[in-house]
């Protein structure tokens, strides 16, 4: 998977989750949802979708790495600090953490696969 593919699909999924979360309240399927988390998903989704559809390969790679690392950190922290320093009143459950870890691993992997073309 290329970084652009991760950015496109990852961005779309985050945008959808953010919108659904804003309208459904505290749960989206088995995932917890808080307004702060929904807004973060919307911002992250917008950035990823933008670089996925309109950015360069290098930009997509950079943002895939950034969000990959962020999602990995959130996924790990969520097991120990479910409310993330009281930023998320509903807290993160095991399903949330697993999804964040998967998003993170795929983002880091896709981001570091990018190799600039050499002349």
MMTF fields as JSON, N, C-alpha, C and O atoms, coordinates in Angstrom:
{
  "mmtfVersion": "1.0.0",
  "mmtfProducer": "UNKNOWN",
  "numBonds": 475,
  "numAtoms": 476,
  "numGroups": 119,
  "numChains": 1,
  "numModels": 1,
  "chainsPerModel": [1],
  "groupsPerChain": [119],
  "chainIdList": ["A"],
  "bondAtomList": [4, 2, 8, 6, 12, 10, 16, 14, 20, 18, 24, 22, 28, 26, 32, 30, 36, 34, 40, 38, 44, 42, 48, 46, 52, 50, 56, 54, 60, 58, 64, 62, 68, 66, 72, 70, 76, 74, 80, 78, 84, 82, 88, 86, 92, 90, 96, 94, 100, 98, 104, 102, 108, 106, 112, 110, 116, 114, 120, 118, 124, 122, 128, 126, 132, 130, 136, 134, 140, 138, 144, 142, 148, 146, 152, 150, 156, 154, 160, 158, 164, 162, 168, 166, 172, 170, 176, 174, 180, 178, 184, 182, 188, 186, 192, 190, 196, 194, 200, 198, 204, 202, 208, 206, 212, 210, 216, 214, 220, 218, 224, 222, 228, 226, 232, 230, 236, 234, 240, 238, 244, 242, 248, 246, 252, 250, 256, 254, 260, 258, 264, 262, 268, 266, 272, 270, 276, 274, 280, 278, 284, 282, 288, 286, 292, 290, 296, 294, 300, 298, 304, 302, 308, 306, 312, 310, 316, 314, 320, 318, 324, 322, 328, 326, 332, 330, 336, 334, 340, 338, 344, 342, 348, 346, 352, 350, 356, 354, 360, 358, 364, 362, 368, 366, 372, 370, 376, 374, 380, 378, 384, 382, 388, 386, 392, 390, 396, 394, 400, 398, 404, 402, 408, 406, 412, 410, 416, 414, 420, 418, 424, 422, 428, 426, 432, 430, 436, 434, 440, 438, 444, 442, 448, 446, 452, 450, 456, 454, 460, 458, 464, 462, 468, 466, 472, 470],
  "bondOrderList": [1, 1, 1, 1, 1, 1, 1, 1, 1, 1, 1, 1, 1, 1, 1, 1, 1, 1, 1, 1, 1, 1, 1, 1, 1, 1, 1, 1, 1, 1, 1, 1, 1, 1, 1, 1, 1, 1, 1, 1, 1, 1, 1, 1, 1, 1, 1, 1, 1, 1, 1, 1, 1, 1, 1, 1, 1, 1, 1, 1, 1, 1, 1, 1, 1, 1, 1, 1, 1, 1, 1, 1, 1, 1, 1, 1, 1, 1, 1, 1, 1, 1, 1, 1, 1, 1, 1, 1, 1, 1, 1, 1, 1, 1, 1, 1, 1, 1, 1, 1, 1, 1, 1, 1, 1, 1, 1, 1, 1, 1, 1, 1, 1, 1, 1, 1, 1, 1],
  "groupList": [{"groupName": "UNK", "atomNameList": ["N", "CA", "C", "O"], "elementList": ["N", "C", "C", "O"], "formalChargeList": [0, 0, 0, 0], "bondAtomList": [1, 0, 2, 1, 3, 2], "bondOrderList": [1, 1, 2], "singleLetterCode": "X", "chemCompType": "L-PEPTIDE LINKING"}],
  "groupTypeList": [0, 0, 0, 0, 0, 0, 0, 0, 0, 0, 0, 0, 0, 0, 0, 0, 0, 0, 0, 0, 0, 0, 0, 0, 0, 0, 0, 0, 0, 0, 0, 0, 0, 0, 0, 0, 0, 0, 0, 0, 0, 0, 0, 0, 0, 0, 0, 0, 0, 0, 0, 0, 0, 0, 0, 0, 0, 0, 0, 0, 0, 0, 0, 0, 0, 0, 0, 0, 0, 0, 0, 0, 0, 0, 0, 0, 0, 0, 0, 0, 0, 0, 0, 0, 0, 0, 0, 0, 0, 0, 0, 0, 0, 0, 0, 0, 0, 0, 0, 0, 0, 0, 0, 0, 0, 0, 0, 0, 0, 0, 0, 0, 0, 0, 0, 0, 0, 0, 0],
  "groupIdList": [1, 2, 3, 4, 5, 6, 7, 8, 9, 10, 11, 12, 13, 14, 15, 16, 17, 18, 19, 20, 21, 22, 23, 24, 25, 26, 27, 28, 29, 30, 31, 32, 33, 34, 35, 36, 37, 38, 39, 40, 41, 42, 43, 44, 45, 46, 47, 48, 49, 50, 51, 52, 53, 54, 55, 56, 57, 58, 59, 60, 61, 62, 63, 64, 65, 66, 67, 68, 69, 70, 71, 72, 73, 74, 75, 76, 77, 78, 79, 80, 81, 82, 83, 84, 85, 86, 87, 88, 89, 90, 91, 92, 93, 94, 95, 96, 97, 98, 99, 100, 101, 102, 103, 104, 105, 106, 107, 108, 109, 110, 111, 112, 113, 114, 115, 116, 117, 118, 119],
  "secStructList": [7, 7, 2, 2, 2, 2, 2, 2, 2, 2, 2, 2, 2, 2, 2, 2, 2, 2, 2, 2, 2, 2, 2, 2, 7, 1, 3, 3, 6, 6, 3, 3, 7, 7, 2, 2, 2, 2, 2, 2, 2, 2, 2, 2, 2, 2, 2, 2, 2, 2, 2, 2, 2, 6, 1, 7, 2, 2, 2, 2, 2, 2, 2, 2, 2, 2, 2, 2, 2, 2, 2, 2, 2, 2, 2, 2, 2, 2, 2, 2, 7, 6, 6, 6, 6, 6, 6, 7, 6, 6, 7, 7, 7, 2, 2, 2, 2, 2, 2, 2, 2, 2, 2, 2, 2, 2, 2, 2, 2, 2, 2, 2, 2, 7, 7, 7, 7, 7, 7],
  "xCoordList": [0.85, 0.0, 0.893, 1.836, 0.582, 1.357, 0.85, -0.25, 1.671, 1.276, 0.058, -0.802, -0.015, -1.172, -2.45, -3.506, -2.361, -3.534, -3.971, -5.159, -3.001, -3.319, -3.976, -4.983, -3.404, -3.936, -5.355, -6.23, -5.58, -6.915, -7.951, -8.933, -7.722, -8.709, -8.753, -9.83, -7.595, -7.571, -8.292, -9.026, -8.081, -8.759, -10.262, -11.016, -10.696, -12.14, -12.768, -13.817, -12.121, -12.662, -12.732, -13.73, -11.679, -11.693, -12.775, -13.439, -12.952, -14.013, -15.388, -16.223, -15.612, -16.898, -17.103, -18.178, -16.069, -16.19, -16.446, -17.25, -15.768, -15.963, -17.376, -17.981, -17.906, -19.269, -20.286, -21.193, -20.139, -21.073, -21.011, -22.044, -19.804, -19.646, -20.318, -20.905, -20.239, -20.879, -22.397, -23.04, -22.958, -24.414, -24.978, -26.16, -24.153, -24.695, -24.417, -25.057, -23.498, -23.242, -22.037, -20.946, -22.222, -21.076, -20.585, -19.532, -21.305, -20.843, -21.055, -22.086, -20.047, -20.147, -19.814, -18.654, -20.835, -20.734, -20.168, -20.849, -18.963, -18.38, -17.339, -16.706, -17.16, -16.142, -16.752, -17.863, -16.017, -16.462, -16.27, -15.406, -17.077, -17.01, -17.234, -18.226, -16.323, -16.449, -16.292, -15.685, -16.83, -16.77, -15.328, -15.033, -14.438, -13.034, -12.449, -11.759, -12.724, -12.215, -12.806, -12.103, -14.095, -14.736, -14.104, -13.862, -13.839, -13.21, -11.785, -11.361, -11.06, -9.707, -9.775, -8.961, -10.749, -10.909, -11.219, -10.714, -12.046, -12.373, -11.149, -10.927, -10.363, -9.165, -8.138, -7.603, -7.87, -6.906, -7.393, -6.612, -8.682, -9.247, -9.144, -8.844, -9.391, -9.298, -7.865, -7.633, -6.91, -5.5, -5.098, -4.508, -5.421, -5.045, -5.729, -5.089, -7.018, -7.727, -7.138, -6.98, -6.818, -6.241, -4.923, -4.739, -4.001, -2.71, -2.857, -2.082, -3.842, -4.063, -4.556, -4.145, -5.438, -6.006, -5.227, -5.133, -4.668, -4.056, -2.573, -1.902, -2.059, -0.668, 0.296, -0.099, 1.558, 2.602, 2.809, 2.298, 3.56, 3.894, 4.665, 4.441, 5.57, 6.371, 5.488, 5.681, 4.528, 3.622, 2.775, 2.6, 2.257, 1.447, 2.282, 1.798, 3.53, 4.421, 4.668, 4.628, 4.919, 5.166, 3.96, 4.1, 2.778, 1.575, 1.203, 0.679, 1.463, 1.206, 2.091, 1.636, 3.349, 4.26, 3.789, 3.743, 3.44, 3.012, 1.785, 1.78, 0.74, -0.479, -0.278, -0.904, 0.58, 0.878, 1.461, 1.034, 2.433, 3.051, 2.04, 1.968, 1.265, 0.26, -0.75, -1.072, -1.248, -2.225, -1.606, -2.278, -0.343, 0.327, 0.415, 0.132, 0.807, 0.917, -0.45, -0.562, -1.483, -2.829, -3.292, -3.905, -3.002, -3.393, -2.753, -3.411, -1.484, -0.788, -1.251, -1.575, -1.284, -1.717, -3.135, -3.451, -3.981, -5.376, -5.559, -6.547, -4.622, -4.716, -4.413, -4.926, -3.581, -3.163, -3.888, -4.121, -4.243, -4.944, -6.161, -6.144, -7.214, -8.344, -8.984, -9.512, -8.944, -9.562, -8.559, -8.885, -7.343, -6.281, -6.229, -6.516, -5.856, -5.702, -7.0, -6.983, -8.124, -9.476, -9.886, -10.783, -9.244, -9.667, -10.881, -11.668, -11.024, -12.119, -13.004, -12.674, -14.119, -14.981, -15.449, -15.548, -15.736, -16.186, -15.031, -15.237, -13.839, -12.665, -12.534, -13.449, -11.382, -11.116, -11.246, -10.699, -11.968, -12.089, -11.063, -10.287, -11.067, -10.117, -10.271, -9.274, -11.508, -11.729, -11.133, -10.522, -11.309, -10.73, -9.212, -8.607, -8.613, -7.154, -6.637, -5.624, -7.325, -6.903, -7.01, -6.116, -8.097, -8.255, -7.147, -6.571, -6.847, -5.768, -4.425, -3.627, -4.177, -2.915, -2.818, -1.76, -3.909, -3.904, -3.669, -2.837, -4.407, -4.229, -2.778, -2.187, -2.215, -0.844, 0.173, 1.064, 0.046, 0.99, 0.924, 1.958, -0.275, -0.42, 0.121, 0.765, -0.134, 0.372, 1.886, 2.491, 2.497, 3.964, 4.545, 5.508, 3.955, 4.429, 4.316, 5.274, 3.148, 2.944, 3.859, 4.406, 4.026, 4.869, 6.327, 6.998, 6.823, 8.239, 8.519, 9.682, 7.491, 7.707, 8.104, 8.74, 7.721, 7.988, 9.485, 10.217, 9.912, 11.306, 11.298, 10.737, 11.913, 11.911, 12.651, 13.623, 12.165, 12.801, 14.191, 14.392, 15.12, 16.481, 16.739, 16.272, 17.485, 17.748, 18.942, 19.305],
  "yCoordList": [-1.176, 0.0, 1.234, 1.338, 2.15, 3.387, 4.363, 4.217, 5.348, 6.376, 7.148, 7.545, 7.357, 8.074, 7.259, 7.817, 5.955, 5.098, 5.132, 5.251, 5.028, 5.122, 6.465, 6.527, 7.536, 8.87, 9.022, 9.564, 8.55, 8.667, 7.903, 8.478, 6.605, 5.773, 6.063, 6.097, 6.271, 6.618, 7.922, 8.048, 8.897, 10.184, 10.059, 10.634, 9.309, 9.117, 8.434, 8.856, 7.382, 6.646, 7.545, 7.533, 8.329, 9.229, 10.298, 10.637, 10.826, 11.815, 11.208, 11.826, 10.009, 9.338, 9.075, 9.342, 8.551, 8.3, 9.589, 9.608, 10.658, 11.941, 12.465, 12.931, 12.391, 12.874, 12.001, 12.516, 10.689, 9.787, 10.016, 10.062, 10.158, 10.384, 11.658, 11.687, 12.706, 13.966, 13.831, 14.478, 12.989, 12.869, 11.76, 11.786, 10.787, 9.66, 9.745, 9.039, 10.573, 10.692, 9.914, 10.071, 9.072, 8.481, 7.157, 6.676, 6.55, 5.269, 5.226, 5.652, 4.698, 4.405, 2.923, 2.526, 2.118, 0.654, 0.257, 0.454, -0.29, -0.648, 0.366, 0.178, 1.43, 2.427, 3.567, 4.017, 4.024, 5.178, 6.437, 6.494, 7.436, 8.672, 9.856, 9.904, 10.793, 12.053, 13.179, 12.991, 14.339, 15.452, 15.81, 16.107, 15.784, 16.108, 15.077, 15.431, 13.816, 12.762, 12.895, 12.712, 13.214, 13.388, 14.543, 14.43, 15.639, 16.788, 16.457, 16.866, 15.724, 15.303, 14.393, 14.515, 13.481, 12.608, 13.421, 13.117, 14.453, 15.288, 16.046, 16.116, 16.606, 17.347, 16.396, 16.665, 15.286, 14.313, 13.756, 13.604, 13.457, 12.935, 13.926, 13.546, 15.194, 16.225, 16.36, 16.464, 16.36, 16.471, 15.261, 15.406, 14.066, 12.86, 12.793, 12.467, 13.099, 13.053, 14.067, 13.777, 15.247, 16.27, 15.793, 15.856, 15.314, 14.883, 13.597, 13.346, 12.787, 11.566, 11.837, 11.17, 12.818, 13.121, 14.193, 14.131, 15.173, 16.32, 16.509, 17.256, 15.857, 16.07, 15.211, 14.378, 15.438, 14.64, 13.35, 13.193, 12.446, 11.209, 11.518, 10.891, 12.484, 12.845, 13.425, 13.107, 14.265, 14.831, 13.735, 13.709, 12.843, 11.743, 10.876, 10.43, 10.638, 9.841, 10.52, 9.871, 11.81, 12.557, 12.503, 12.218, 12.773, 12.773, 11.368, 11.202, 10.36, 8.979, 8.636, 7.999, 9.056, 8.816, 9.558, 8.99, 10.828, 11.64, 11.024, 10.771, 10.783, 10.233, 8.792, 8.352, 8.054, 6.696, 6.676, 5.893, 7.534, 7.604, 8.093, 7.548, 9.109, 9.635, 8.546, 8.363, 7.826, 6.77, 5.638, 5.057, 5.318, 4.303, 4.746, 3.969, 5.99, 6.512, 6.498, 6.082, 6.948, 6.956, 5.532, 5.27, 4.616, 3.224, 2.614, 1.894, 2.894, 2.358, 3.074, 2.43, 4.411, 5.175, 4.816, 4.8, 4.528, 4.219, 3.024, 2.951, 2.087, 0.932, 1.317, 0.698, 2.336, 2.738, 3.972, 4.103, 4.871, 6.109, 6.248, 7.061, 5.468, 5.434, 6.796, 7.024, 7.685, 9.0, 10.022, 11.201, 9.574, 10.434, 11.781, 12.832, 11.707, 12.908, 13.706, 14.936, 12.994, 13.572, 14.393, 15.231, 14.163, 14.815, 14.12, 14.736, 12.821, 12.033, 11.511, 10.498, 12.179, 11.766, 10.312, 9.643, 9.816, 8.426, 7.444, 6.262, 7.918, 7.055, 6.185, 6.089, 5.558, 4.646, 3.215, 2.857, 2.408, 0.997, 0.185, 0.727, -1.111, -1.996, -1.916, -1.907, -1.858, -1.781, -0.492, -0.505, 0.618, 1.893, 1.784, 2.213, 1.205, 1.092, 0.204, 0.515, -0.887, -1.792, -1.102, -1.234, -0.367, 0.366, 1.414, 1.558, 2.145, 3.136, 2.465, 2.989, 1.321, 0.618, 0.145, 0.255, -0.376, -0.819, 0.372, 0.31, 1.451, 2.672, 3.144, 3.544, 3.092, 3.539, 2.676, 3.191, 1.373, 0.457, 0.613, 0.687, 0.662, 0.795, 2.145, 2.222, 3.207, 4.529, 4.597, 5.11, 4.083, 4.083, 3.229, 3.621, 2.069, 1.172, 1.84, 1.842, 2.403, 3.05, 4.265, 4.499, 5.026, 6.215, 5.896, 6.59, 4.852, 4.526, 3.702, 3.478, 3.25, 2.556, 3.516, 3.122, 4.78, 5.761, 5.962, 6.222, 5.839, 6.105, 7.123, 6.858, 8.286, 9.289, 8.776, 8.028, 9.197, 8.798, 9.416, 10.579, 8.643, 9.158, 9.398, 8.653, 10.442, 10.807, 10.075, 10.262],
  "zCoordList": [0.0, 0.0, 0.0, 0.784, -0.878, -0.928, 0.13, 0.664, 0.414, 1.375, 0.864, 1.65, -0.444, -1.001, -0.826, -0.53, -1.005, -0.81, 0.649, 0.947, 1.557, 2.99, 3.29, 3.996, 2.751, 3.025, 2.469, 3.144, 1.249, 0.651, 1.466, 1.934, 1.629, 2.319, 3.807, 4.404, 4.409, 5.825, 6.09, 7.07, 5.211, 5.348, 5.21, 5.995, 4.215, 4.006, 5.223, 5.708, 5.707, 6.862, 8.089, 8.809, 8.335, 9.492, 9.356, 10.335, 8.154, 7.944, 8.227, 8.887, 7.73, 7.959, 9.45, 9.987, 10.121, 11.564, 12.336, 13.268, 11.953, 12.626, 12.467, 13.432, 11.256, 11.0, 11.73, 12.385, 11.62, 12.305, 13.812, 14.481, 14.34, 15.775, 16.249, 17.331, 15.451, 15.838, 15.923, 16.748, 15.068, 15.029, 15.903, 16.245, 16.268, 17.035, 18.524, 19.303, 18.937, 20.372, 20.831, 20.283, 21.835, 22.514, 21.943, 22.362, 21.005, 20.449, 18.942, 18.422, 18.261, 16.833, 16.717, 16.825, 16.5, 16.516, 17.883, 18.889, 17.959, 19.26, 19.719, 20.758, 18.96, 19.28, 20.09, 19.811, 21.09, 21.864, 21.035, 20.161, 21.317, 20.552, 21.485, 22.213, 21.457, 22.186, 21.181, 20.127, 21.496, 20.551, 20.192, 19.034, 21.169, 20.888, 19.929, 18.972, 20.186, 19.308, 17.905, 16.911, 17.828, 16.522, 15.747, 14.545, 16.429, 15.766, 15.315, 14.234, 16.14, 15.754, 14.529, 13.614, 14.516, 13.348, 12.097, 11.016, 12.237, 11.079, 10.566, 9.357, 11.466, 11.049, 10.429, 9.354, 11.114, 10.586, 9.25, 8.311, 9.174, 7.932, 6.791, 5.659, 7.081, 6.04, 5.534, 4.33, 6.456, 6.051, 5.213, 4.142, 5.707, 4.971, 3.611, 2.611, 3.566, 2.284, 1.309, 0.123, 1.807, 0.929, 0.321, -0.895, 1.171, 0.618, -0.183, -1.107, 0.166, -0.596, -2.003, -2.953, -2.137, -3.449, -4.207, -5.433, -3.499, -4.177, -3.898, -4.611, -2.89, -2.513, -3.31, -4.126, -3.05, -3.69, -2.897, -1.789, -3.484, -2.773, -1.493, -0.457, -1.571, -0.398, 0.713, 1.887, 0.348, 1.354, 1.993, 3.211, 1.178, 1.706, 2.639, 3.68, 2.269, 3.104, 4.447, 5.493, 4.416, 5.653, 6.577, 7.767, 6.038, 6.874, 7.333, 8.434, 6.513, 6.938, 8.133, 9.083, 8.088, 9.215, 10.463, 11.554, 10.291, 11.44, 12.1, 13.304, 11.301, 11.89, 12.335, 13.299, 11.65, 12.082, 13.483, 14.331, 13.721, 15.05, 16.086, 17.187, 15.741, 16.678, 17.04, 18.214, 16.041, 16.324, 17.141, 17.993, 16.895, 17.713, 19.172, 20.084, 19.382, 20.75, 21.435, 22.589, 20.732, 21.318, 21.602, 22.637, 20.688, 20.89, 22.122, 22.872, 22.336, 23.513, 24.777, 25.775, 24.737, 25.914, 26.337, 27.527, 25.362, 25.656, 26.574, 27.305, 26.546, 27.439, 28.887, 29.819, 29.071, 30.415, 30.932, 32.133, 30.028, 30.383, 29.468, 28.543, 29.71, 28.777, 28.506, 27.417, 29.465, 29.24, 28.716, 28.578, 28.427, 27.888, 28.608, 28.036, 29.873, 30.701, 30.787, 30.81, 30.833, 30.929, 29.706, 29.799, 28.575, 27.331, 26.727, 26.01, 27.026, 26.456, 27.582, 28.199, 27.862, 28.972, 28.89, 29.918, 27.69, 27.555, 27.638, 27.91, 27.409, 27.458, 26.222, 25.404, 26.109, 25.001, 25.496, 26.539, 24.749, 25.081, 24.313, 23.526, 24.544, 23.87, 22.349, 21.627, 21.861, 20.409, 19.843, 18.774, 20.558, 20.116, 20.015, 19.032, 21.042, 21.074, 19.951, 19.325, 19.698, 18.627, 17.272, 16.436, 17.052, 15.789, 15.643, 14.564, 16.722, 16.664, 16.369, 15.591, 16.979, 16.726, 15.276, 14.657, 14.74, 13.339, 12.41, 11.506, 12.641, 11.842, 11.924, 10.921, 13.121, 13.323, 12.606, 11.932, 12.747, 12.097, 10.582, 9.918, 10.041, 8.584, 8.115, 7.069, 8.879, 8.508, 8.509, 7.567, 9.559, 9.641, 8.52, 7.861, 8.316, 7.26, 5.886, 5.113, 5.588, 4.285, 4.134, 3.056, 5.195, 5.134, 4.887, 4.122, 5.526, 5.366, 4.119, 3.784, 3.428, 2.156, 1.042, 0.064, 1.2, 0.153, -0.029, 0.925, -1.256, -1.615, -2.747, -3.81, -2.535, -3.607, -4.842, -4.745, -5.982, -7.241, -7.327, -6.975, -7.788, -7.962, -9.44, -10.302, -9.711, -11.108, -11.651, -12.813]
}
